[in-house]
Amino acid sequence: MIGLFLGVMLSGAGRAELVDAVAGGLTFTLAEAAGMTTVVLIDTAGGYRRGGVQEWSEPVDGTLLVQFQRLERFLETGTPGRP
C-alpha cells in the first residue's frame, strides 16, 4: 500500500518574536504507513535577539508537546482534555 504524505510550512514572526529581529518556521509533515499516522514537527527560528534565542527552546518544545498531546487525545477521544 502506498502511504499518504502531507506537509505544511508556516513562517513568520510570532508574538514574542515581534520585539526582536527573529523569524521562525513551523513545518508539519504527516505520513501514513500500515494504518498509522506519524506527525513530524520541525520548529526553526533565526535572527538576532539580545541574549540569544537558546533560552526559548525548552519552553517552546514544552508548549508544542502539550498541544500535540491534546490534539492526539482529541483525535482519539473527541475531547482534548485540560492542558
Secondary structure, 3 states (H helix, E strand, C coil): CCCCEEEEEEEECCCHHHHCEEEEEEEEEEEEECCEEEEEEEEEEEEECCCCCHHHHHHHHHHHHHHHHHHHHHHHHCCCCCC
